[in-house]
Amino acid sequence: MVGTGLAFAAVNTITPILTYISFHVPSTAVVFWQYVIATLFALPLIFRIGLGKLKTRHAGLHELRAFVSALGVQVFAFGFASGVPVWQMVALSMTAPFFIIVGSILFLGERVTAQRVGASIVGFIGAVLVSGVGTEAFSWYSLLPVLATALWATANILTKYLAREGEAAESLTLYMLVLITPNHLLIGLLLGAAVSLFPGALPASLANGFDFGLPGGDAFWLIVLLGVITAGSQYLNSLAYKVADATYLQPFDDLKLPLNTLIGWIVLSQVPSLWFWPGAVLILGASLFILAQENTRRPALAAA
């Protein structure tokens, strides 16, 4: 899980270099080729699971899950392309548990408790501090990681629902591996159509976002590296969840915040704002509190 966090930090360092700092490659093109390459490296995993696991009664939900997940990646990469610093992107992406709680209550009928509501409020306050709302450092682009996280939380809730409906873990993994790259292509084509229909309505950094031309030179090799790291992180993450349960792994997953902040500081010279520190503490504290609540809740549910 620590290896997954390091891989995530590497992706979050390379992406702004490609999209914003040095090469100005459209973020949709970067993400598309990143996942094409990652899927090629994931082929052994796909064939090991077996294409027979694609048999399902919920093909539409699998596609929706892959689409919102891919859209979340696109929005997250666009955040980097818009100049949002790594420390802010990653801290705000850790608001996922709060979106999942709301979605689980609204769509899966899970019971709300005062502790979960309180933790969600604390995490929201932390996100407000990190985003810099009310300060000169704030821009609407600062909310892009929050939108990406909401999309990923939607994918997570769809995963929970499909698991309840009897879909095996292997099927859920396989559908995501098979569908994620075509959905990145679909998003790019939809963006191209939007630019054609509504010229000037989208930000300038998205105006050519549907151009999937593969860049040459150093940018090409960075995209290849990005794809390899993405595939490696998928293997590491799968291995972690194979040998340990989610409750044990969560604190190690939370290490991605200090790892990303430190690497962004060293490599990209992105120094966190003063409000980052108390905001990050509130987000991490609320996330770990929710984890502790889930740990005490699961045995009672199992007994019932």
N, C-alpha and C positions, 0 to 999 in steps of 0.2 A: 504493500500500500504506500510505503514511503517512496518506492521506485516510481509508482504511478504519479505521486505528487511531484517528483522531480521532473518526470516527463511532461506533466502539465505545465510546470514552470518553464521548461524549454520551449514548448509550443507558444506560450504566452510571451516569450522573449523574441522568438523568431517572427511571429505574426506582425507585430508593430514595425519591425525592421523592414519587412516586405511591403507592408501596406501604407506606412505613414512616414517612417524615419528616413529610409534610404532609397527604396525602389519604386514606391507608389503604384504597386500592382493592385488592381481592383480586388477588394476583399472577397467577392464572390468567386473570382477566378482562383484565388489562393486556396480557398476552402474546397472548391470543386476538385482541383488537382491533388490537394492534400488527401482527400478521401478516395480518389481513384487509386492513388499509390498505396494508401493504407489497406484498401480492399484487396489489392493484388497480394500484398504481404499476408493478409488474413485468409487467403484461399485454403491453406492447409487446415485451418480451424473450421472453415465452412464445410469442407469435404469430410472432416472428421466427425462433425455433427451429423452430416448426411442430409441430402436434399429431401429425403422422405419426411423430414420433420416440418416441411413447409405445408403439409396437409392441415387445413384448419377450417373452422366454420366462421371465422372472424377476419377474413381478409381485409375488409374495409377498415377495421379498427387498427390492424397492423400497419396499414398504409398511413392512416392518420397519425399514429404514434411515430412512425419514421419521419413523416413530414414535419410535425411540430418540433421534433428533436433536431432535424436538419435546419429548420428555420431558426431555432435557438442558437445553433452554431454560427449561422450567417449573421445574426444580429450581434452576437458576441464579437465576431471578427470585425464587423463594421464599427463596433465601439473602439477597437484598436485603431482602425483606419481613420477614425475621427479624432484621434489624439487623446483619448481617455487613458490615463496612466494605469500600469499593471496593478499597482496596489489597490486602486479604486475598483477596477474591474473585478478582481478576485474577491475582495471583501464583500462587495455587493452581490456577487454570485453565490455567496454563502447564506443568503436569505432563503434558499430553497426549502428548508424544513417548514418555514412559516406558510409558504404557498401550498405546500403539500397538505398541511393541516387543514387549511381553508378548503382546498379541493376535496379532501377526503370527507370532510363534514358535509359539504354541499352535494357531492355526486356519489359518494360511496356509503353515506349514511352513518359514518363513524360518530361516536359520542364526543361532544365537546366537554372539556373540563376547565375549571377556573385556572388551573396551573398552565395548561396549554395556551389558553388565551393570554394569560399574563406574560408567558415567555414570548409569544408572538409580538406582543406590544413592545416588550423590551428590545427584541431583535429589530423591530421596525424603527425604534428610536435610534438604535445603533446605525442602521442603514441611512437614516436622515443625516446623522453626523458625518458619516463617511462620504456621502454624496456632496456635502458642502452646501446644501440648500440654505439660502439666505446670505451666502458669502459671495465675494467676487469670483471665486474659483469655480462656482457652479455653472454648468451649462446643461441644456436639455440632453446633450449626448451622454451626460453622466448617468442618465436613467436607462441607457441601453443594456447594461448588464442586468438590471432588474427585470427588464422585459425578457431578456434571454433566459433568465432563471425561471420566470413564470412559465415560459414555453417548455422548458425542461421539466418543471414540476408537473405540467399537464401530461407530458410523456410518461412520467413516473406514475401518475394516477391511472393512466390507461394501462400501464404494465400491471398495476395492482388488480385492476378490473379483469384483465385477460387471464391473470393467474387464478382469480376466483372462478372464472369460467372454465377452468381446466386446462389452459394452455401450459405446456411444459416449459421449464426454464430454457431448454435447448431450442425450442421453437421461437421463444421470445428473442433469444440471442441471434438466431439464424436470420429471422426476418429483419432485424435491425441491420445486420451486416450486409444483407442482400439489397435492401431498399434504400439505405442511407445515401449512396452516391447518386442513383437516379433522381432522388428527391432534391439533391443539391443542383442537379441540372435543371429540374423542373422549376425551382425557385429562380434560377438565373433567367430562364425563358420567360417566366411571369414578370420578372423585373424588366426585361427587355420590352415586353408588350406594354407595361405601364409607362415606360419612358416614351414609347412611340405614341401612345394615346394621350398622355398628359405631359408634353414637353415643358420643362422648366418647373414642374411641380415637385420633383425630387431634389434632395441635396446634390450639390455638384459632385461630391465624392461618390455618388451612386449613379451618376449620369451614364457612365460607361461600364457599370457593374456587371452587365450581361456579356461582356467581352471575355470569352474563355480562352483566348490565345495564351499558349504556354510561353512565358518569358525565357530568354536565353541568359547565358553568362552565369554570374554568381546567384542571381535570383532563381534560376532553374535549379541549381544544386541545393539552395535553401529550401525550396518547395519539396524536392525529393527527400531531404532530411526531415522535413516536417511530416511527410507521409510515413516515413519509417518510424519516427518517434511515436506518431499516433497509433500505428499498428502495435508497436511494442507496449504502449500504455494499455491497450485493450487486453493483451495477453497477461500483463502483470495484474491488472484489475480482476480479470477472470480467475487467475490463479489464487489471488487473495481471497475472493469470495468462495472459492472451492474448498479452501482449507480452514477458513474461520468464518464466524457469523458476522452479520452487519453491525451488531451492537459492539462487538470487540473492535471492529475495524474503524468505527466512526472517529475516535480521537486521532487515529493516525491519518485519516482523511483530512481532518481539520488542520494538520500540519502544512497543508498546501498554502495557507494564508501567510505564515512567516516565511516559508520557502520562496514563494513568488515575490513577496515584498523585498526580501533580501537580494534575490537575483536581479530583480528590476532595478533596485538601488545601485548594485554593483555594475551591471552590464549597461543599463540604459540611463543611469544617473537620474532616475525618477525618485525624488525624495518625498516620502509621504507627508501630508499636511498635518498640522497639529491636531486637528479633529479626528484624524484617522485612528489614533491610538485608543481613545475612549470608545469610539464607535466600534472598532474591531473587538475590543474586550466584551462589549455588550452583545454583539452578534455571536461570538464564540461561546460566551457564557450561556446565552439563551439556547443555542443549539445543543450544548452538552446537557443542559437541564432537561430539554425535551427528550434527549436520549435516555437520561436516567429515569424519567417518567415512563417511557416506553418499556424499559427493562422491568419495572415493577408491575406494569400493566399486563404484560404478556403471560406470566404464569397464571394470573387470575382468569384471563380469557381462556387459556388452555384448560384449566380446571372446569370452567363453566361448560 
